[in-house]
Each structure stands twice: as C-alpha cells, then as structure tokens.
C-alpha cells in the first residue's frame, strides 16, 4: 500500500508560543511552501522572545501573529498533526477524532523551563530548535513527503 503524500501539517503544543511556533516556522522553511503548515496550542500563551532569537540566528523570522488554539484554526483539513507536549497530544486526538488526519507525538522538552543566564536559556531554545528541525527533516523527507 502506498502512503498518501503529506499536503498539510499542524503542529500543536501547550501554548503555541514556543515548540509549535518553532516547528511551524522551521517546517515552512524546510518544505519551501510545498506543504500547508499551521500551528496551535491547547491554551494560547504569549509570544516568546527566545523563540524569535533562536530563529533569527539561522535567518528565519517567526510569524508575529498571536498564539492560537485549536478552536482558532481557520482550516481543519490536515494530513498530519504533530504534537509536541502531552497536553497537546490529548487535545489533538480529540480534535482529530472525526478527521482523516494522522496524529504523531514528538516528545519535546519545553526550553522555557531551563533557568540560568540569558545564554544558558538561549542554548536550551537552540537545542529544541535543532531537535525539531531534525525531526521535520526526517519526517517530511520520507516516501510520503513532498519533493523539496
């Protein structure tokens, strides 16, 4: 059986301020617009400056739009929903109950929990950014991935 191509991906985390925001920006860059990418959180939080800094270091700019929740999504037809926190995974399973979307859980550390100097905290965001990018590259480069 041949897997169907992935045309749209939703990334979800707890607040749509850190992990899913990183994933959305990195996936848009990685797929070069060939895949519809969106993100949301269980409970929308506040934009995180360290996310912007970690992306700026690699020449990317995250969307300035405010974090949003599952209920705020304009489009709900996703092929793949990637969850990055346990709370988001539970919410995504409920959200996808009547959709044809596949739900995958990528356990990802919340870098905002790291304490220390600005540089130590930024390093935690870099590690999260790089881990998410590695997973995106692997997942969206398989047989069901678009050619990028």
Phi, psi and omega in degrees: 000134181270134176287144177282149180296150177272115181254341181209138182228137173246129174255134182227140173219198186289313187234000182057032181242340185230279188296310181290332177291317174300312183298317180300311182295316181294320181291321177299318179293315184293323183268356176052041176079004181276352179229136175286125182237137175215172178210159178201175177228168177292311176230108184305135180253215180247147176305143184249122182297329179292329175298312180299318181294316181295324178284321179301325179301332181251017174081019180246153181234121179285153177302140177273359181295148182295151176304147182228163179254178179304321182290342182271355183292131178280327181243135179239013180261091180246145174277327185220133172242119179254122179256143186241003176214155180301320180298317180293326181295315178296315180296321181292322178298319177292316180300320185271003185308322182248020179249164177270015184282143172273138180246125178239142178253121174249094180303123184225128181296138175279109184292344180290348179280347180283132178252163179135201180290169178303317182295320178295319179292316179297324178298323177296320178293322177298315180299317178296315178304311183292323177295315179296317180298319179298317180293319178298314181300318180290316185287322183266015176243005181280188183298333181265006183273157175288159175280120180237000000 
